[in-house]
Amino acid sequence: MLSRMKTALGAAALAAIVALGVAGCSAGSGEADGSAPKTAASPTASATPGAGAAGRIQDPDTESLSDAPAAGVVPSKIVIPSLDVSAGMQDLAIGAAGELDPPTNATDAGWYAKGVVPGAVGPAIIAGHIDSTTGPGVFLHLARLKEGETVEVVLSNGDVQTWTVTGSRAALKTEFPTSDVYGTSPTPQLRLITCGGTFDASIGHYDENTIVFADLTSTRKAA
């Protein structure tokens, strides 16, 4: 389930998200009443402690790479072949509580629309539900992604980016690896985030986040 993702805002790109952890991870009523989600995943990654210092989020840089998306181009779809995922993309924004609001539909993913666009220099953030009270979420099996497997991001101009997974980790929400996830990078990076670990029915939340890291390896231009 994916409730809101905790953030601390700095100064760039609506300031900078420095601590986004997926707090609850359900879409809708399950979180409010504490009922258990349906078809919860069992992440295989072990918890990795050590949050580190908060890292600054980069502003999008579309000039330093020839494959960087043109201005106004945004992600519209995510495809993960090994997980049989093909999902639409919502724009995510910071809510009134200073947290990143999750996708409104558990079967859609969402990207932080005031952050780095996938393909620009820096870490682009895509988040999704692990499940909901009505069934599986888009990132139900995210923890199963292995190094070397690929993720495709389809852009609004029809270009298709291929990202190669470089690693993943599970982290307690209280030990979210902020600098590793949001720290500056000289190359395009992708972070996929959902919930994991143990579901606590008393509060309607999972106790961990699963984070997948990926590098941009190619861009197939639209015809």
Phi and psi restraints in degrees (value plus and minus 20) as a CYANA .aco file:
   2 LEU   PHI    -159.4  -119.4
   2 LEU   PSI      81.0   121.0
   3 SER   PHI    -102.8   -62.8
   3 SER   PSI    -137.3   -97.3
   4 ARG   PHI    -124.4   -84.4
   4 ARG   PSI     131.0   171.0
   5 MET   PHI    -117.7   -77.7
   5 MET   PSI      96.8   136.8
   6 LYS   PHI     -84.5   -44.5
   6 LYS   PSI     117.0   157.0
   7 THR   PHI    -156.2  -116.2
   7 THR   PSI     135.5   175.5
   8 ALA   PHI    -142.1  -102.1
   8 ALA   PSI     109.6   149.6
   9 LEU   PHI    -119.7   -79.7
   9 LEU   PSI     111.7   151.7
  10 GLY   PHI    -121.3   -81.3
  10 GLY   PSI    -154.8  -114.8
  11 ALA   PHI    -128.3   -88.3
  11 ALA   PSI     -42.9    -2.9
  12 ALA   PHI    -127.6   -87.6
  12 ALA   PSI     131.8   171.8
  13 ALA   PHI      30.5    70.5
  13 ALA   PSI      45.2    85.2
  14 LEU   PHI      44.5    84.5
  14 LEU   PSI      13.6    53.6
  15 ALA   PHI      53.2    93.2
  15 ALA   PSI    -169.0  -129.0
  16 ALA   PHI    -149.2  -109.2
  16 ALA   PSI     116.0   156.0
  17 ILE   PHI     -94.2   -54.2
  17 ILE   PSI     103.8   143.8
  18 VAL   PHI    -137.3   -97.3
  18 VAL   PSI     -28.9    11.1
  19 ALA   PHI    -173.8  -133.8
  19 ALA   PSI      54.1    94.1
  20 LEU   PHI    -116.7   -76.7
  20 LEU   PSI      90.5   130.5
  21 GLY   PHI    -141.9  -101.9
  21 GLY   PSI     120.0   160.0
  22 VAL   PHI     -98.0   -58.0
  22 VAL   PSI      88.9   128.9
  23 ALA   PHI     -96.1   -56.1
  23 ALA   PSI     -69.5   -29.5
  24 GLY   PHI    -135.4   -95.4
  24 GLY   PSI     -64.6   -24.6
  25 CYS   PHI      54.8    94.8
  25 CYS   PSI      15.2    55.2
  26 SER   PHI    -151.7  -111.7
  26 SER   PSI     134.7   174.7
  27 ALA   PHI    -119.2   -79.2
  27 ALA   PSI      79.9   119.9
  28 GLY   PHI      81.2   121.2
  28 GLY   PSI    -156.5  -116.5
  29 SER   PHI     -88.3   -48.3
  29 SER   PSI     -43.7    -3.7
  30 GLY   PHI     -80.9   -40.9
  30 GLY   PSI     -54.2   -14.2
  31 GLU   PHI     -92.4   -52.4
  31 GLU   PSI     -56.4   -16.4
  32 ALA   PHI     -89.0   -49.0
  32 ALA   PSI     -60.7   -20.7
  33 ASP   PHI    -118.7   -78.7
  33 ASP   PSI     -21.0    19.0
  34 GLY   PHI      57.1    97.1
  34 GLY   PSI     -12.5    27.5
  35 SER   PHI     -89.1   -49.1
  35 SER   PSI     130.0   170.0
  36 ALA   PHI     -90.2   -50.2
  36 ALA   PSI     122.0   162.0
  37 PRO   PHI     -92.5   -52.5
  37 PRO   PSI     140.8   180.8
  38 LYS   PHI    -116.0   -76.0
  38 LYS   PSI     121.1   161.1
  39 THR   PHI      37.4    77.4
  39 THR   PSI      31.5    71.5
  40 ALA   PHI     -91.2   -51.2
  40 ALA   PSI     124.4   164.4
  41 ALA   PHI     -99.0   -59.0
  41 ALA   PSI     142.3   182.3
  42 SER   PHI    -141.5  -101.5
  42 SER   PSI      68.1   108.1
  43 PRO   PHI     -77.3   -37.3
  43 PRO   PSI     122.2   162.2
  44 THR   PHI    -115.3   -75.3
  44 THR   PSI     -36.4     3.6
  45 ALA   PHI     -94.3   -54.3
  45 ALA   PSI     124.2   164.2
  46 SER   PHI    -105.0   -65.0
  46 SER   PSI     132.2   172.2
  47 ALA   PHI     -85.2   -45.2
  47 ALA   PSI     118.5   158.5
  48 THR   PHI    -143.5  -103.5
  48 THR   PSI      86.8   126.8
  49 PRO   PHI     -95.0   -55.0
  49 PRO   PSI     150.7   190.7
  50 GLY   PHI      85.1   125.1
  50 GLY   PSI      69.0   109.0
  51 ALA   PHI     -94.9   -54.9
  51 ALA   PSI     -55.8   -15.8
  52 GLY   PHI      56.6    96.6
  52 GLY   PSI     154.4   194.4
  53 ALA   PHI     -92.4   -52.4
  53 ALA   PSI     129.5   169.5
  54 ALA   PHI     -83.9   -43.9
  54 ALA   PSI     112.9   152.9
  55 GLY   PHI    -121.9   -81.9
  55 GLY   PSI     129.2   169.2
  56 ARG   PHI     -97.1   -57.1
  56 ARG   PSI     118.5   158.5
  57 ILE   PHI    -104.8   -64.8
  57 ILE   PSI     114.7   154.7
  58 GLN   PHI     -95.2   -55.2
  58 GLN   PSI     125.1   165.1
  59 ASP   PHI     -92.7   -52.7
  59 ASP   PSI     129.0   169.0
  60 PRO   PHI     -77.2   -37.2
  60 PRO   PSI     117.1   157.1
  61 ASP   PHI    -142.1  -102.1
  61 ASP   PSI      85.2   125.2
  62 THR   PHI    -124.8   -84.8
  62 THR   PSI     -10.9    29.1
  63 GLU   PHI    -128.8   -88.8
  63 GLU   PSI     -38.2     1.8
  64 SER   PHI    -106.3   -66.3
  64 SER   PSI     -32.4     7.6
  65 LEU   PHI    -149.3  -109.3
  65 LEU   PSI     118.0   158.0
  66 SER   PHI     -86.9   -46.9
  66 SER   PSI     -45.9    -5.9
  67 ASP   PHI    -110.4   -70.4
  67 ASP   PSI     -18.5    21.5
  68 ALA   PHI     -83.9   -43.9
  68 ALA   PSI     123.7   163.7
  69 PRO   PHI     -82.5   -42.5
  69 PRO   PSI     128.0   168.0
  70 ALA   PHI     -89.8   -49.8
  70 ALA   PSI     139.3   179.3
  71 ALA   PHI     -76.7   -36.7
  71 ALA   PSI     115.0   155.0
  72 GLY   PHI      69.4   109.4
  72 GLY   PSI     -30.4     9.6
  73 VAL   PHI    -103.5   -63.5
  73 VAL   PSI     112.6   152.6
  74 VAL   PHI    -153.0  -113.0
  74 VAL   PSI     141.6   181.6
  75 PRO   PHI     -91.7   -51.7
  75 PRO   PSI     120.8   160.8
  76 SER   PHI    -142.0  -102.0
  76 SER   PSI     -34.5     5.5
  77 LYS   PHI    -179.8  -139.8
  77 LYS   PSI     128.8   168.8
  78 ILE   PHI    -145.4  -105.4
  78 ILE   PSI     117.4   157.4
  79 VAL   PHI    -148.9  -108.9
  79 VAL   PSI     107.4   147.4
  80 ILE   PHI    -143.5  -103.5
  80 ILE   PSI      74.6   114.6
  81 PRO   PHI     -75.8   -35.8
  81 PRO   PSI     -63.4   -23.4
  82 SER   PHI     -88.7   -48.7
  82 SER   PSI     -38.8     1.2
  83 LEU   PHI    -127.1   -87.1
  83 LEU   PSI     -16.9    23.1
  84 ASP   PHI      36.9    76.9
  84 ASP   PSI      22.0    62.0
  85 VAL   PHI    -124.3   -84.3
  85 VAL   PSI     110.4   150.4
  86 SER   PHI    -166.4  -126.4
  86 SER   PSI      88.7   128.7
  87 ALA   PHI    -161.6  -121.6
  87 ALA   PSI     130.9   170.9
  88 GLY   PHI     -91.8   -51.8
  88 GLY   PSI     150.1   190.1
  89 MET   PHI    -145.8  -105.8
  89 MET   PSI     106.9   146.9
  90 GLN   PHI    -120.6   -80.6
  90 GLN   PSI     133.3   173.3
  91 ASP   PHI    -101.4   -61.4
  91 ASP   PSI     108.9   148.9
  92 LEU   PHI    -126.9   -86.9
  92 LEU   PSI     126.3   166.3
  93 ALA   PHI    -158.0  -118.0
  93 ALA   PSI     147.2   187.2
  94 ILE   PHI     -98.7   -58.7
  94 ILE   PSI     107.8   147.8
  95 GLY   PHI    -104.2   -64.2
  95 GLY   PSI    -198.5  -158.5
  96 ALA   PHI     -82.4   -42.4
  96 ALA   PSI     -46.6    -6.6
  97 ALA   PHI    -105.3   -65.3
  97 ALA   PSI     -15.6    24.4
  98 GLY   PHI      58.7    98.7
  98 GLY   PSI       3.7    43.7
  99 GLU   PHI    -140.6  -100.6
  99 GLU   PSI     132.5   172.5
 100 LEU   PHI     -96.1   -56.1
 100 LEU   PSI      96.7   136.7
 101 ASP   PHI     -87.7   -47.7
 101 ASP   PSI     120.1   160.1
 102 PRO   PHI    -101.6   -61.6
 102 PRO   PSI     150.2   190.2
 103 PRO   PHI     -77.3   -37.3
 103 PRO   PSI     124.8   164.8
 104 THR   PHI     -98.9   -58.9
 104 THR   PSI     -35.4     4.6
 105 ASN   PHI    -139.6   -99.6
 105 ASN   PSI     106.3   146.3
 106 ALA   PHI     -85.3   -45.3
 106 ALA   PSI     -39.1     0.9
 107 THR   PHI    -115.6   -75.6
 107 THR   PSI     -19.0    21.0
 108 ASP   PHI    -122.6   -82.6
 108 ASP   PSI     133.2   173.2
 109 ALA   PHI    -115.7   -75.7
 109 ALA   PSI     153.9   193.9
 110 GLY   PHI    -168.7  -128.7
 110 GLY   PSI     130.7   170.7
 111 TRP   PHI    -141.8  -101.8
 111 TRP   PSI     129.9   169.9
 112 TYR   PHI     -93.9   -53.9
 112 TYR   PSI      83.1   123.1
 113 ALA   PHI     -93.4   -53.4
 113 ALA   PSI     -31.9     8.1
 114 LYS   PHI    -125.5   -85.5
 114 LYS   PSI      -7.8    32.2
 115 GLY   PHI    -123.0   -83.0
 115 GLY   PSI    -171.4  -131.4
 116 VAL   PHI     -97.6   -57.6
 116 VAL   PSI     110.8   150.8
 117 VAL   PHI     -94.1   -54.1
 117 VAL   PSI     114.0   154.0
 118 PRO   PHI     -71.7   -31.7
 118 PRO   PSI     107.1   147.1
 119 GLY   PHI      85.8   125.8
 119 GLY   PSI     -41.4    -1.4
 120 ALA   PHI    -103.6   -63.6
 120 ALA   PSI     144.3   184.3
 121 VAL   PHI     -87.2   -47.2
 121 VAL   PSI     112.5   152.5
 122 GLY   PHI      96.5   136.5
 122 GLY   PSI     158.1   198.1
 123 PRO   PHI    -106.7   -66.7
 123 PRO   PSI      95.2   135.2
 124 ALA   PHI    -108.5   -68.5
 124 ALA   PSI     120.6   160.6
 125 ILE   PHI    -133.1   -93.1
 125 ILE   PSI     103.3   143.3
 126 ILE   PHI    -144.6  -104.6
 126 ILE   PSI     108.0   148.0
 127 ALA   PHI    -144.5  -104.5
 127 ALA   PSI     138.1   178.1
 128 GLY   PHI    -181.0  -141.0
 128 GLY   PSI     141.8   181.8
 129 HIS   PHI     -93.8   -53.8
 129 HIS   PSI     127.2   167.2
 130 ILE   PHI    -104.3   -64.3
 130 ILE   PSI     -54.0   -14.0
 131 ASP   PHI    -188.2  -148.2
 131 ASP   PSI    -196.7  -156.7
 132 SER   PHI    -169.6  -129.6
 132 SER   PSI    -198.9  -158.9
 133 THR   PHI     -91.7   -51.7
 133 THR   PSI     -30.3     9.7
 134 THR   PHI    -127.0   -87.0
 134 THR   PSI     -27.1    12.9
 135 GLY   PHI     133.3   173.3
 135 GLY   PSI    -187.0  -147.0
 136 PRO   PHI     -85.6   -45.6
 136 PRO   PSI     131.7   171.7
 137 GLY   PHI    -120.5   -80.5
 137 GLY   PSI     152.7   192.7
 138 VAL   PHI     -80.5   -40.5
 138 VAL   PSI     -53.2   -13.2
 139 PHE   PHI    -126.9   -86.9
 139 PHE   PSI      13.5    53.5
 140 LEU   PHI     -72.0   -32.0
 140 LEU   PSI     -63.3   -23.3
 141 HIS   PHI    -130.3   -90.3
 141 HIS   PSI       5.3    45.3
 142 LEU   PHI     -75.9   -35.9
 142 LEU   PSI     -56.7   -16.7
 143 ALA   PHI     -85.5   -45.5
 143 ALA   PSI     -33.1     6.9
 144 ARG   PHI    -103.2   -63.2
 144 ARG   PSI     -31.5     8.5
 145 LEU   PHI     -81.4   -41.4
 145 LEU   PSI     114.1   154.1
 146 LYS   PHI    -131.2   -91.2
 146 LYS   PSI     135.4   175.4
 147 GLU   PHI     -75.1   -35.1
 147 GLU   PSI     113.4   153.4
 148 GLY   PHI      76.2   116.2
 148 GLY   PSI     -39.1     0.9
 149 GLU   PHI     -95.5   -55.5
 149 GLU   PSI     143.7   183.7
 150 THR   PHI    -137.3   -97.3
 150 THR   PSI     135.8   175.8
 151 VAL   PHI    -149.1  -109.1
 151 VAL   PSI     114.7   154.7
 152 GLU   PHI    -129.2   -89.2
 152 GLU   PSI     115.2   155.2
 153 VAL   PHI    -137.4   -97.4
 153 VAL   PSI     100.5   140.5
 154 VAL   PHI    -114.0   -74.0
 154 VAL   PSI     109.4   149.4
 155 LEU   PHI    -113.6   -73.6
 155 LEU   PSI     144.4   184.4
 156 SER   PHI     -87.0   -47.0
 156 SER   PSI     -36.7     3.3
 157 ASN   PHI    -112.1   -72.1
 157 ASN   PSI     -17.0    23.0
 158 GLY   PHI      75.7   115.7
 158 GLY   PSI     -31.5     8.5
 159 ASP   PHI     -83.5   -43.5
 159 ASP   PSI     127.5   167.5
 160 VAL   PHI    -141.6  -101.6
 160 VAL   PSI      98.4   138.4
 161 GLN   PHI    -113.0   -73.0
 161 GLN   PSI     119.7   159.7
 162 THR   PHI    -130.6   -90.6
 162 THR   PSI     104.1   144.1
 163 TRP   PHI    -132.4   -92.4
 163 TRP   PSI     119.0   159.0
 164 THR   PHI    -128.8   -88.8
 164 THR   PSI     107.5   147.5
 165 VAL   PHI     -86.6   -46.6
 165 VAL   PSI     109.3   149.3
 166 THR   PHI    -125.7   -85.7
 166 THR   PSI     -31.8     8.2
 167 GLY   PHI     144.7   184.7
 167 GLY   PSI     153.1   193.1
 168 SER   PHI    -171.9  -131.9
 168 SER   PSI     143.0   183.0
 169 ARG   PHI    -175.0  -135.0
 169 ARG   PSI     134.9   174.9
 170 ALA   PHI    -131.3   -91.3
 170 ALA   PSI     118.7   158.7
 171 ALA   PHI    -160.7  -120.7
 171 ALA   PSI     118.4   158.4
 172 LEU   PHI     -78.3   -38.3
 172 LEU   PSI     124.7   164.7
 173 LYS   PHI     -80.7   -40.7
 173 LYS   PSI     -48.6    -8.6
 174 THR   PHI     -97.4   -57.4
 174 THR   PSI     -29.1    10.9
 175 GLU   PHI    -149.8  -109.8
 175 GLU   PSI      19.4    59.4
 176 PHE   PHI     -81.1   -41.1
 176 PHE   PSI     110.4   150.4
 177 PRO   PHI     -99.7   -59.7
 177 PRO   PSI      50.0    90.0
 178 THR   PHI     -73.7   -33.7
 178 THR   PSI     -71.2   -31.2
 179 SER   PHI     -86.3   -46.3
 179 SER   PSI     -54.6   -14.6
 180 ASP   PHI     -87.9   -47.9
 180 ASP   PSI     -55.3   -15.3
 181 VAL   PHI    -103.7   -63.7
 181 VAL   PSI     -62.1   -22.1
 182 TYR   PHI    -132.1   -92.1
 182 TYR   PSI     -20.1    19.9
 183 GLY   PHI     -84.3   -44.3
 183 GLY   PSI     137.4   177.4
 184 THR   PHI     -84.2   -44.2
 184 THR   PSI     132.7   172.7
 185 SER   PHI    -163.3  -123.3
 185 SER   PSI     123.3   163.3
 186 PRO   PHI    -102.6   -62.6
 186 PRO   PSI     -23.5    16.5
 187 THR   PHI    -152.0  -112.0
 187 THR   PSI     144.6   184.6
 188 PRO   PHI     -84.7   -44.7
 188 PRO   PSI     113.1   153.1
 189 GLN   PHI    -152.6  -112.6
 189 GLN   PSI     133.8   173.8
 190 LEU   PHI    -148.2  -108.2
 190 LEU   PSI     116.0   156.0
 191 ARG   PHI    -142.8  -102.8
 191 ARG   PSI     105.5   145.5
 192 LEU   PHI    -128.2   -88.2
 192 LEU   PSI     110.2   150.2
 193 ILE   PHI    -152.2  -112.2
 193 ILE   PSI     116.2   156.2
 194 THR   PHI    -169.0  -129.0
 194 THR   PSI    -193.3  -153.3
 195 CYS   PHI    -113.0   -73.0
 195 CYS   PSI     146.4   186.4
 196 GLY   PHI    -188.3  -148.3
 196 GLY   PSI    -189.3  -149.3
 197 GLY   PHI      61.4   101.4
 197 GLY   PSI    -160.0  -120.0
 198 THR   PHI    -123.2   -83.2
 198 THR   PSI     114.0   154.0
 199 PHE   PHI    -104.2   -64.2
 199 PHE   PSI     104.6   144.6
 200 ASP   PHI    -119.9   -79.9
 200 ASP   PSI      82.3   122.3
 201 ALA   PHI     -84.7   -44.7
 201 ALA   PSI     -43.4    -3.4
 202 SER   PHI     -88.7   -48.7
 202 SER   PSI     -45.8    -5.8
 203 ILE   PHI    -140.3  -100.3
 203 ILE   PSI     -26.2    13.8
 204 GLY   PHI      52.3    92.3
 204 GLY   PSI       7.4    47.4
 205 HIS   PHI    -150.3  -110.3
 205 HIS   PSI     132.9   172.9
 206 TYR   PHI    -105.1   -65.1
 206 TYR   PSI     140.4   180.4
 207 ASP   PHI    -120.0   -80.0
 207 ASP   PSI     -21.8    18.2
 208 GLU   PHI    -153.4  -113.4
 208 GLU   PSI     145.8   185.8
 209 ASN   PHI    -136.5   -96.5
 209 ASN   PSI     124.6   164.6
 210 THR   PHI    -125.3   -85.3
 210 THR   PSI     109.2   149.2
 211 ILE   PHI    -145.2  -105.2
 211 ILE   PSI     108.4   148.4
 212 VAL   PHI    -131.0   -91.0
 212 VAL   PSI     115.4   155.4
 213 PHE   PHI    -130.0   -90.0
 213 PHE   PSI     118.5   158.5
 214 ALA   PHI    -166.6  -126.6
 214 ALA   PSI     130.2   170.2
 215 ASP   PHI    -127.7   -87.7
 215 ASP   PSI     126.6   166.6
 216 LEU   PHI     -94.7   -54.7
 216 LEU   PSI     104.6   144.6
 217 THR   PHI    -133.0   -93.0
 217 THR   PSI     -43.3    -3.3
 218 SER   PHI    -185.3  -145.3
 218 SER   PSI     139.9   179.9
 219 THR   PHI    -153.5  -113.5
 219 THR   PSI     102.1   142.1
 220 ARG   PHI    -115.8   -75.8
 220 ARG   PSI      93.4   133.4
 221 LYS   PHI     -90.9   -50.9
 221 LYS   PSI     125.5   165.5
 222 ALA   PHI     -85.3   -45.3
 222 ALA   PSI     125.7   165.7
